[in-house]
Amino acid sequence: MAQIKITLVNSPIGRIPAQRKTVVALGLGKLGSSVVKEDTAAMRGMANSISHLVKVEEI
């Protein structure tokens, strides 16, 4: 199955709690940190909900 790389490019400080929790649930910590996840509808939805904070690349 395809994979996506999600990179945190903006800080979640000052964002609503749901967005901060989504960043943590994806496994992102510091700025510039990246995770590789399976390309599922759930992962795409989480990335889309914080699209202003992350960069998504297909691998």
C-alpha positions in Angstrom: 0.0 0.0 0.0 1.1 3.6 -0.6 2.7 5.6 2.1 2.7 9.3 3.0 5.3 11.4 4.8 3.9 14.0 7.1 6.3 16.8 8.3 5.5 19.4 10.9 6.3 22.9 9.4 4.4 25.3 11.7 4.0 25.3 15.5 0.8 24.1 17.1 1.3 26.6 19.9 -1.8 28.9 20.1 -4.0 26.6 18.1 -7.2 25.0 19.3 -6.8 21.9 21.5 -8.2 19.6 18.9 -5.5 20.6 16.4 -2.7 20.2 19.0 -4.1 16.7 19.9 -4.1 15.8 16.2 -0.4 16.7 15.9 0.4 14.5 18.9 -1.7 11.7 17.6 0.2 11.7 14.4 3.4 11.3 16.4 4.8 14.7 15.6 6.8 16.6 18.2 9.3 19.3 17.3 9.2 21.5 14.2 10.7 19.6 11.3 9.9 16.2 12.6 8.4 13.7 10.2 6.5 10.4 10.3 5.7 7.9 7.5 2.2 6.5 7.7 0.0 4.3 5.5 -2.0 6.3 3.0 -5.5 5.7 4.4 -8.6 7.9 4.5 -8.1 8.3 8.3 -4.5 9.6 7.9 -5.5 11.9 5.0 -8.3 13.3 7.1 -6.0 14.0 10.1 -3.5 15.6 7.8 -6.2 17.7 6.1 -7.5 18.9 9.5 -4.1 20.5 10.3 -3.0 21.2 6.7 -1.9 24.7 7.7 0.7 23.1 10.1 2.0 20.2 8.1 3.5 19.3 4.7 2.3 16.0 3.2 4.3 14.1 0.5 3.5 10.8 -1.2 6.3 8.2 -1.0 
